[in-house]
Amino acid sequence: GTLGLNIGARIPERVVKGAEILDLLQDSYNVGGRGSIENNSLAVKIINGPLVKFSLEKETIAGIRALQLTMDQVKMDSLEPREIDLRFSNPIVVN
């Protein structure tokens, strides 16, 4: 959906944080520069990979590191997850 912002309106913090995460993800993952924000989470589909959900209430770099560690682990375990949820203290991997 759209944010319904007017010129000169302040961009919501969750949108700024979501954009930061997308920008950082582009360096390592093919995400097509798109994501969706719902409540306080960002959902990003990695092209030819899983849907990844980030908390917008947590530190941005910590979320990126958690994704890198989780992706390394699923690669070592030869898994191809449909979804990785990083909104909680421990990542949830859905095959």
N, C-alpha and C positions, 0 to 999 in steps of 0.2 A: 504494500500500500504506500501511499504518499504521506509525507509528514505534514503537509498543509502549512509550510513555512512562508512567511512574508519576507520581502526584501527588508534587510535590517534586523530581522528576528535572530535571536540567539539560537545556535544549533545545539540541540540537546546533547548532554555529555555522553549518553549511551551511543549516539550516532557517531560522535567523534571517536570514541573508543573502538567501535566496530570498524570504522575506516582505518584506524591504526593497525588493528589486527589483520585486516585484509591486505594492507600495504606490506606488512611483515611477512605474511604468508606467500605473497607473490614471489619472494626471493627463492623459496624452496619448493613450493607446490603450485601446480597449475589449478588455480581456482577461478580463472576467468574474471577476476575482479568483482565478483558478485557474492552477496550474502543477504540474509534476511534477519531482521531484528524483531524479536517478539519478547515483550516484557524486558527482562534483564539478561537476555541471552542472544547470541549471534549464531546462526546456522550457516555453514559454508559447505558447499559440495566440491570436493576435490575431483577434478575431471579424471575419469578412470580410477576413482578411489572412493573412499567413504564420505558420508555426510558427517561433518564435525560440528559439535555444539560447544561453544565457549560461554563462560559466564562473563558478563560485562561488569560484574562487581569485583572480580579478582584482578590482580596485577596482570597487565598485558603480556609482559615477557614470560611470566610464569606459565601462562596458558600456552604460549608458543613452545616453550621448553617441554611442557607436559605432552604436547602433540608429537614433538620430535622423539621423545623417549618411547611413547606408545607406538608410534609408527615403526621405530627400530625393533621393538619387542614383537609386534605382529609379523614383521618381515622375518625375524629369526624363527618364529613359530610357524612360518609358512601359512599365515592366515590372510584372508582377504575380507576384512570386515565391511559390513554395509554402513555401520555407524560407529562413531567414537564420541562419547559424551564426556566432556571435560569440565562440566559444571560443578562437580562434586569433589570431595577430597581425594578420591581414587577414580581413575578413568574407568568408564564402562564401555566395553567393546562388544558390539552386537554383530554376530556373523550371519 
